[in-house]
Amino acid sequence: MGNPLDRKSLLKTLNLSRFTAFDFETTGLDPYNDRIIEIAAIRFEDGEITDRYVELINPERPISRMITEI
């Protein structure tokens, strides 16, 4: 097996010198009935974090115990 690539080498190999990763948290998995409660984005340039964004969103309904325990 070949040598594993470190993060910077992998991103260079994939030609991903700049990209943004997004993360969404929701009240559940049903796209018709559940709501987004948090959005996060992290900007990477040359393998380093250069910016971040996090926003909490009021779902306008109770959040289940199962979700709050995650």
N, CA, C and O atoms as a Tinker XYZ file with bonds, in Angstrom:
   280  protein
     1  N      0.832000   -1.179000    0.000000    73     2
     2  CA     0.000000    0.000000    0.000000    64     1     3
     3  C      0.877000    1.243000    0.000000    63     2     4     5
     4  O      1.956000    1.246000    0.592000    81     3
     5  N      0.415000    2.303000   -0.666000    73     3     6
     6  CA     1.178000    3.543000   -0.714000    64     5     7
     7  C      1.139000    4.293000    0.603000    63     6     8     9
     8  O      0.407000    3.931000    1.525000    81     7
     9  N      1.932000    5.332000    0.672000    73     7    10
    10  CA     1.954000    6.166000    1.874000    64     9    11
    11  C      0.679000    6.993000    1.955000    63    10    12    13
    12  O      0.230000    7.539000    0.947000    81    11
    13  N      0.094000    7.091000    3.141000    73    11    14
    14  CA    -1.094000    7.947000    3.270000    64    13    15
    15  C     -0.703000    9.411000    3.073000    63    14    16    17
    16  O      0.380000    9.838000    3.473000    81    15
    17  N     -1.594000   10.162000    2.455000    73    15    18
    18  CA    -1.352000   11.583000    2.226000    64    17    19
    19  C     -1.766000   12.396000    3.439000    63    18    20    21
    20  O     -2.781000   12.105000    4.071000    81    19
    21  N     -0.983000   13.412000    3.766000    73    19    22
    22  CA    -1.439000   14.330000    4.799000    64    21    23
    23  C     -2.491000   15.249000    4.183000    63    22    24    25
    24  O     -2.693000   15.239000    2.969000    81    23
    25  N     -3.151000   16.033000    5.010000    73    23    26
    26  CA    -4.265000   16.872000    4.548000    64    25    27
    27  C     -3.860000   17.800000    3.405000    63    26    28    29
    28  O     -4.567000   17.878000    2.400000    81    27
    29  N     -2.744000   18.498000    3.539000    73    27    30
    30  CA    -2.328000   19.447000    2.498000    64    29    31
    31  C     -2.008000   18.733000    1.190000    63    30    32    33
    32  O     -2.363000   19.221000    0.117000    81    31
    33  N     -1.342000   17.583000    1.266000    73    31    34
    34  CA    -1.014000   16.831000    0.050000    64    33    35
    35  C     -2.274000   16.316000   -0.628000    63    34    36    37
    36  O     -2.386000   16.355000   -1.853000    81    35
    37  N     -3.218000   15.834000    0.167000    73    35    38
    38  CA    -4.471000   15.334000   -0.390000    64    37    39
    39  C     -5.230000   16.450000   -1.104000    63    38    40    41
    40  O     -5.723000   16.257000   -2.215000    81    39
    41  N     -5.322000   17.613000   -0.469000    73    39    42
    42  CA    -6.029000   18.737000   -1.081000    64    41    43
    43  C     -5.349000   19.188000   -2.369000    63    42    44    45
    44  O     -6.018000   19.548000   -3.337000    81    43
    45  N     -4.020000   19.167000   -2.378000    73    43    46
    46  CA    -3.287000   19.542000   -3.593000    64    45    47
    47  C     -3.544000   18.518000   -4.696000    63    46    48    49
    48  O     -3.760000   18.890000   -5.850000    81    47
    49  N     -3.521000   17.234000   -4.348000    73    47    50
    50  CA    -3.781000   16.175000   -5.323000    64    49    51
    51  C     -5.174000   16.316000   -5.923000    63    50    52    53
    52  O     -5.363000   16.095000   -7.119000    81    51
    53  N     -6.145000   16.682000   -5.102000    73    51    54
    54  CA    -7.523000   16.845000   -5.559000    64    53    55
    55  C     -7.787000   18.218000   -6.173000    63    54    56    57
    56  O     -8.908000   18.514000   -6.588000    81    55
    57  N     -6.748000   19.056000   -6.228000    73    55    58
    58  CA    -6.864000   20.417000   -6.752000    64    57    59
    59  C     -7.893000   21.229000   -5.958000    63    58    60    61
    60  O     -8.711000   21.952000   -6.528000    81    59
    61  N     -7.832000   21.090000   -4.643000    73    59    62
    62  CA    -8.740000   21.823000   -3.752000    64    61    63
    63  C     -7.938000   22.800000   -2.894000    63    62    64    65
    64  O     -7.867000   22.641000   -1.676000    81    63
    65  N     -7.346000   23.789000   -3.512000    73    63    66
    66  CA    -6.558000   24.744000   -2.733000    64    65    67
    67  C     -7.445000   25.670000   -1.915000    63    66    68    69
    68  O     -7.034000   26.172000   -0.870000    81    67
    69  N     -8.686000   25.897000   -2.404000    73    67    70
    70  CA    -9.641000   26.718000   -1.656000    64    69    71
    71  C    -11.014000   26.066000   -1.733000    63    70    72    73
    72  O    -11.491000   25.721000   -2.814000    81    71
    73  N    -11.642000   25.903000   -0.574000    73    71    74
    74  CA   -13.001000   25.366000   -0.553000    64    73    75
    75  C    -13.657000   25.709000    0.771000    63    74    76    77
    76  O    -12.991000   26.096000    1.731000    81    75
    77  N    -14.970000   25.561000    0.807000    73    75    78
    78  CA   -15.746000   25.801000    2.016000    64    77    79
    79  C    -16.507000   24.530000    2.359000    63    78    80    81
    80  O    -17.176000   23.947000    1.507000    81    79
    81  N    -16.401000   24.106000    3.615000    73    79    82
    82  CA   -17.146000   22.943000    4.111000    64    81    83
    83  C    -18.342000   23.458000    4.903000    63    82    84    85
    84  O    -18.206000   24.365000    5.725000    81    83
    85  N    -19.510000   22.879000    4.654000    73    83    86
    86  CA   -20.742000   23.275000    5.329000    64    85    87
    87  C    -21.227000   22.158000    6.239000    63    86    88    89
    88  O    -21.037000   20.977000    5.947000    81    87
    89  N    -21.854000   22.541000    7.341000    73    87    90
    90  CA   -22.454000   21.582000    8.271000    64    89    91
    91  C    -23.824000   22.123000    8.664000    63    90    92    93
    92  O    -23.959000   23.291000    9.031000    81    91
    93  N    -24.826000   21.274000    8.584000    73    91    94
    94  CA   -26.189000   21.651000    8.963000    64    93    95
    95  C    -26.654000   20.742000   10.082000    63    94    96    97
    96  O    -26.482000   19.525000   10.011000    81    95
    97  N    -27.239000   21.322000   11.110000    73    95    98
    98  CA   -27.871000   20.553000   12.183000    64    97    99
    99  C    -29.368000   20.784000   12.070000    63    98   100   101
   100  O    -29.817000   21.899000   11.806000    81    99
   101  N    -30.138000   19.720000   12.273000    73    99   102
   102  CA   -31.589000   19.810000   12.105000    64   101   103
   103  C    -32.319000   19.196000   13.291000    63   102   104   105
   104  O    -31.713000   18.561000   14.154000    81   103
   105  N    -33.628000   19.395000   13.316000    73   103   106
   106  CA   -34.450000   18.811000   14.385000    64   105   107
   107  C    -34.735000   17.340000   14.126000    63   106   108   109
   108  O    -35.339000   16.678000   14.971000    81   107
   109  N    -34.321000   16.814000   12.992000    73   107   110
   110  CA   -34.532000   15.406000   12.638000    64   109   111
   111  C    -34.115000   15.169000   11.202000    63   110   112   113
   112  O    -33.443000   16.005000   10.598000    81   111
   113  N    -34.512000   14.028000   10.653000    73   111   114
   114  CA   -34.075000   13.651000    9.310000    64   113   115
   115  C    -35.149000   13.774000    8.233000    63   114   116   117
   116  O    -34.886000   13.487000    7.065000    81   115
   117  N    -36.339000   14.191000    8.606000    73   115   118
   118  CA   -37.445000   14.297000    7.649000    64   117   119
   119  C    -37.392000   15.661000    6.954000    63   118   120   121
   120  O    -37.623000   16.679000    7.606000    81   119
   121  N    -37.097000   15.711000    5.649000    73   119   122
   122  CA   -36.954000   17.006000    4.973000    64   121   123
   123  C    -38.256000   17.794000    4.866000    63   122   124   125
   124  O    -38.225000   18.996000    4.599000    81   123
   125  N    -39.397000   17.142000    5.069000    73   123   126
   126  CA   -40.685000   17.829000    4.961000    64   125   127
   127  C    -41.166000   18.386000    6.297000    63   126   128   129
   128  O    -41.895000   19.377000    6.323000    81   127
   129  N    -40.769000   17.764000    7.407000    73   127   130
   130  CA   -41.300000   18.174000    8.707000    64   129   131
   131  C    -40.267000   18.717000    9.681000    63   130   132   133
   132  O    -40.629000   19.415000   10.628000    81   131
   133  N    -38.992000   18.417000    9.472000    73   131   134
   134  CA   -37.972000   18.888000   10.401000    64   133   135
   135  C    -37.353000   20.182000    9.902000    63   134   136   137
   136  O    -37.485000   20.538000    8.731000    81   135
   137  N    -36.680000   20.878000   10.799000    73   135   138
   138  CA   -36.149000   22.213000   10.498000    64   137   139
   139  C    -34.651000   22.286000   10.752000    63   138   140   141
   140  O    -34.111000   21.550000   11.578000    81   139
   141  N    -33.993000   23.176000   10.037000    73   139   142
   142  CA   -32.583000   23.473000   10.286000    64   141   143
   143  C    -32.497000   24.297000   11.562000    63   142   144   145
   144  O    -33.252000   25.253000   11.738000    81   143
   145  N    -31.569000   23.925000   12.465000    73   143   146
   146  CA   -31.390000   24.680000   13.706000    64   145   147
   147  C    -29.994000   25.304000   13.820000    63   146   148   149
   148  O    -29.765000   26.161000   14.674000    81   147
   149  N    -29.062000   24.875000   12.960000    73   147   150
   150  CA   -27.728000   25.473000   12.970000    64   149   151
   151  C    -27.076000   25.282000   11.604000    63   150   152   153
   152  O    -27.191000   24.227000   10.980000    81   151
   153  N    -26.390000   26.330000   11.160000    73   151   154
   154  CA   -25.598000   26.278000    9.933000    64   153   155
   155  C    -24.182000   26.699000   10.300000    63   154   156   157
   156  O    -23.978000   27.693000   10.996000    81   155
   157  N    -23.210000   25.934000    9.825000    73   155   158
   158  CA   -21.808000   26.290000   10.043000    64   157   159
   159  C    -21.068000   26.151000    8.720000    63   158   160   161
   160  O    -21.385000   25.283000    7.907000    81   159
   161  N    -20.084000   27.012000    8.514000    73   159   162
   162  CA   -19.242000   26.945000    7.322000    64   161   163
   163  C    -17.811000   27.237000    7.745000    63   162   164   165
   164  O    -17.559000   28.125000    8.559000    81   163
   165  N    -16.881000   26.482000    7.183000    73   163   166
   166  CA   -15.461000   26.710000    7.440000    64   165   167
   167  C    -14.764000   26.845000    6.094000    63   166   168   169
   168  O    -14.892000   25.982000    5.226000    81   167
   169  N    -14.031000   27.932000    5.931000    73   167   170
   170  CA   -13.299000   28.214000    4.690000    64   169   171
   171  C    -11.862000   27.739000    4.849000    63   170   172   173
   172  O    -11.197000   28.076000    5.829000    81   171
   173  N    -11.378000   26.950000    3.879000    73   171   174
   174  CA   -10.006000   26.451000    3.876000    64   173   175
   175  C     -9.263000   27.040000    2.684000    63   174   176   177
   176  O     -9.800000   27.115000    1.579000    81   175
   177  N     -8.029000   27.455000    2.919000    73   175   178
   178  CA    -7.142000   27.882000    1.840000    64   177   179
   179  C     -5.788000   27.247000    2.082000    63   178   180   181
   180  O     -5.176000   27.438000    3.133000    81   179
   181  N     -5.329000   26.491000    1.101000    73   179   182
   182  CA    -4.061000   25.761000    1.198000    64   181   183
   183  C     -4.002000   24.896000    2.454000    63   182   184   185
   184  O     -2.959000   24.804000    3.102000    81   183
   185  N     -5.125000   24.264000    2.794000    73   183   186
   186  CA    -5.179000   23.341000    3.919000    64   185   187
   187  C     -5.337000   23.979000    5.282000    63   186   188   189
   188  O     -5.382000   23.274000    6.290000    81   187
   189  N     -5.421000   25.294000    5.336000    73   187   190
   190  CA    -5.555000   26.007000    6.609000    64   189   191
   191  C     -6.931000   26.657000    6.702000    63   190   192   193
   192  O     -7.482000   27.110000    5.699000    81   191
   193  N     -7.478000   26.698000    7.910000    73   191   194
   194  CA    -8.752000   27.381000    8.137000    64   193   195
   195  C     -8.504000   28.883000    8.078000    63   194   196   197
   196  O     -7.661000   29.415000    8.801000    81   195
   197  N     -9.258000   29.564000    7.201000    73   195   198
   198  CA    -9.082000   31.010000    7.067000    64   197   199
   199  C    -10.299000   31.804000    7.522000    63   198   200   201
   200  O    -10.204000   33.009000    7.757000    81   199
   201  N    -11.441000   31.135000    7.646000    73   199   202
   202  CA   -12.639000   31.840000    8.089000    64   201   203
   203  C    -13.658000   30.824000    8.566000    63   202   204   205
   204  O    -13.643000   29.671000    8.135000    81   203
   205  N    -14.541000   31.249000    9.452000    73   203   206
   206  CA   -15.630000   30.389000    9.923000    64   205   207
   207  C    -16.885000   31.211000   10.131000    63   206   208   209
   208  O    -16.847000   32.420000   10.358000    81   207
   209  N    -17.999000   30.500000   10.043000    73   207   210
   210  CA   -19.304000   31.125000   10.238000    64   209   211
   211  C    -20.198000   30.109000   10.933000    63   210   212   213
   212  O    -20.261000   28.950000   10.524000    81   211
   213  N    -20.890000   30.543000   11.986000    73   211   214
   214  CA   -21.848000   29.685000   12.692000    64   213   215
   215  C    -23.085000   30.522000   12.989000    63   214   216   217
   216  O    -22.981000   31.649000   13.473000    81   215
   217  N    -24.245000   29.968000   12.698000    73   215   218
   218  CA   -25.508000   30.668000   12.946000    64   217   219
   219  C    -26.511000   29.689000   13.541000    63   218   220   221
   220  O    -26.781000   28.635000   12.964000    81   219
   221  N    -27.059000   30.045000   14.696000    73   219   222
   222  CA   -28.149000   29.268000   15.285000    64   221   223
   223  C    -29.462000   29.803000   14.733000    63   222   224   225
   224  O    -29.621000   31.009000   14.550000    81   223
   225  N    -30.402000   28.902000   14.469000    73   223   226
   226  CA   -31.677000   29.280000   13.866000    64   225   227
   227  C    -32.813000   28.782000   14.743000    63   226   228   229
   228  O    -32.831000   27.617000   15.138000    81   227
   229  N    -33.751000   29.654000   15.046000    73   227   230
   230  CA   -34.916000   29.275000   15.838000    64   229   231
   231  C    -35.847000   28.436000   14.959000    63   230   232   233
   232  O    -36.369000   28.944000   13.967000    81   231
   233  N    -36.068000   27.156000   15.304000    73   231   234
   234  CA   -36.928000   26.317000   14.469000    64   233   235
   235  C    -38.414000   26.595000   14.665000    63   234   236   237
   236  O    -39.251000   26.029000   13.961000    81   235
   237  N    -38.740000   27.457000   15.611000    73   235   238
   238  CA   -40.129000   27.828000   15.907000    64   237   239
   239  C    -40.983000   26.622000   16.273000    63   238   240   241
   240  O    -42.174000   26.554000   15.970000    81   239
   241  N    -40.327000   25.672000   16.935000    73   239   242
   242  CA   -41.019000   24.495000   17.470000    64   241   243
   243  C    -40.083000   23.861000   18.496000    63   242   244   245
   244  O    -38.879000   24.115000   18.465000    81   243
   245  N    -40.607000   23.052000   19.392000    73   243   246
   246  CA   -39.741000   22.405000   20.384000    64   245   247
   247  C    -38.723000   21.476000   19.714000    63   246   248   249
   248  O    -39.002000   20.869000   18.680000    81   247
   249  N    -37.551000   21.382000   20.319000    73   247   250
   250  CA   -36.510000   20.465000   19.848000    64   249   251
   251  C    -36.554000   19.230000   20.742000    63   250   252   253
   252  O    -36.532000   19.347000   21.967000    81   251
   253  N    -36.614000   18.059000   20.137000    73   251   254
   254  CA   -36.760000   16.823000   20.915000    64   253   255
   255  C    -35.544000   16.577000   21.802000    63   254   256   257
   256  O    -34.443000   17.047000   21.515000    81   255
   257  N    -35.761000   15.845000   22.865000    73   255   258
   258  CA   -34.688000   15.495000   23.796000    64   257   259
   259  C    -33.582000   14.736000   23.060000    63   258   260   261
   260  O    -32.400000   14.969000   23.312000    81   259
   261  N    -33.960000   13.827000   22.151000    73   259   262
   262  CA   -32.975000   13.050000   21.400000    64   261   263
   263  C    -32.001000   13.971000   20.653000    63   262   264   265
   264  O    -30.797000   13.718000   20.642000    81   263
   265  N    -32.508000   15.016000   20.044000    73   263   266
   266  CA   -31.659000   15.942000   19.286000    64   265   267
   267  C    -30.788000   16.770000   20.225000    63   266   268   269
   268  O    -29.610000   16.976000   19.932000    81   267
   269  N    -31.322000   17.244000   21.330000    73   267   270
   270  CA   -30.525000   18.074000   22.245000    64   269   271
   271  C    -29.438000   17.270000   22.942000    63   270   272   273
   272  O    -28.455000   17.847000   23.409000    81   271
   273  N    -29.591000   15.951000   23.025000    73   271   274
   274  CA   -28.574000   15.112000   23.663000    64   273   275
   275  C    -27.425000   14.752000   22.723000    63   274   276   277
   276  O    -26.406000   14.222000   23.167000    81   275
   277  N    -27.581000   15.034000   21.437000    73   275   278
   278  CA   -26.519000   14.677000   20.470000    64   277   279
   279  C    -25.304000   15.543000   20.670000    63   278   280
   280  O    -24.314000   15.392000   19.954000    81   279
